[in-house]
Amino acid sequence: MSKKVQIWSRTISGITHHLEVTGEIIRTFVWTVDGEEVLTKKTSDDRARLESKEQGALLVIHSGLGTPRRATYFAPGEDLAGLAGIGGVDLTPEPGSRAAAYERRVIDHPKRYALIETLGGAAGVVGGIVAAMVVAWIVARISLPDIDLPLPNLPDLPDLPLPDLPSIPWPSIPWPDLPNVQVPEWVKWVANHLKYVWPIILAFVLAQGEIKRRRKHAETSGTSVEASRTSAEKASDDASVDASDASADRGDASADAGDASAEEGQRRGL
């Protein structure tokens, strides 16, 4: 299979959903349900949403570099919960695909994944600061020409007399003496740098949520596989028991036939 094709599939409530994504930048999404095509869509959005009134919706996420991440199914009444990274049922990526490898890395190395995502958030903050400093440095070294614009001479406006307004005797409200509360220095630091700290905290929280989501999907998939294996083994055992009973019945029939033949021989000898 070409690396530019990613396939997800899963049976949910007895209905099999199959999604095939082709392309790197502009991607083609083909969603089928029980073998029948629901819709086809082309988009370059890294968070593509496929919606159907009858079947619900699919949220398909790719990284900024175009690597497939996950495909999540939402029932017709689940609306936009997937945009927040919650709700829905994740489809299973095709074994050996890039999405399957990514899911395995998240499950096998959760701490490394959380660290990478957090560092990515920090890099975004640092990159924004550096970009602003570079722009300021360039602007400071650009000499703009002085432009003398002719402005019209406006007439002087007359002074308007203002009436003397009466003073209002406002009541004096005695306020209690509030205690002098000292805020810890680390709280002041966080408040002053919240716009820089918030993206890092958000990246860490989202990484933890993704790890929990992947583990839940792996456990659910494992349970489904185990249930299927148990059903297959039970069916095999039942078939073996039926075959044994049939063999025993054939053996009994053969024994009865042998006894009948022996009795017939005895009668003829007499």
C-alpha positions, 0 to 999 in steps of 0.5 A: 500500500502506498504511504499516501493512503491511510485507512481507518475502519471499525464496527460500531453498534453493528455498523461498519465504518470505513474511511480512506484518505488519499493525498498529502496536502490536498486530501481526498476523504472517502467514507463508506458505511457497510460497503456503501459510500456516504460521502467524498470530500477534498480539503487541506484542513488538518482537522477535516470534518465529514458530516452526514445527517443520517450517519453522523460525522467523522473528525479526521486529524492530521499533524501540521506536517500532514501525518495522519493522527486519528479518525473519530466517529460521532453519532448524529446527536454529538455535534462539535464535541470532537473539536475539543478532543473529547467524545466520539469513538476512534476508528482503528487505523490499518495495521502497519500504517503511519496512524497505527505507528503513531498510536503505538508510540503514544501508548508505549512512550507516554512520557516522551510524547507528553514531553515532545508536545509540551516542548512544541508549545514552548517552541511556539511561544519562543518562536513568537517572541523571536519573530516579534524581536526580528520585526522590531529590529528591521523596523527600527533600521528602516528610515522612512522619508519625511512627508510634508502634507499641506493641512488646511487652516481651520478657523478658531472656534468660539468659546462657549460659556458653560453653566455653573452646576450645583454640587451634589452632597454625596454621602460619606460611606465608611469603608472597613480597613481591609487586610494587607494581603501579600500575593506570593511572588510566583503568583505575580510571575505567573500573572505577568507571564500568563500569555507565555505560560498558557500555551505550554500548559495547554499543550501538556493538558492536551497531550495527557488527554490524547494519551488517555484517549489512545489507551482507552481505544487500545483497551476497547480494541483488545476487548473486541478482539478477545470477544471475537476470539472467544466466540470463534473458540466456542464455535470450534469447540461446539463443532468438535463436540458435534463431530465427536458425537457423530463419530460415536453414533457411527461407531454404535451403528457399526457395532449394531450392524456387526451384532446383527451379522453375527446373529444371522451367521449363527442362524444359518449355521444352525 
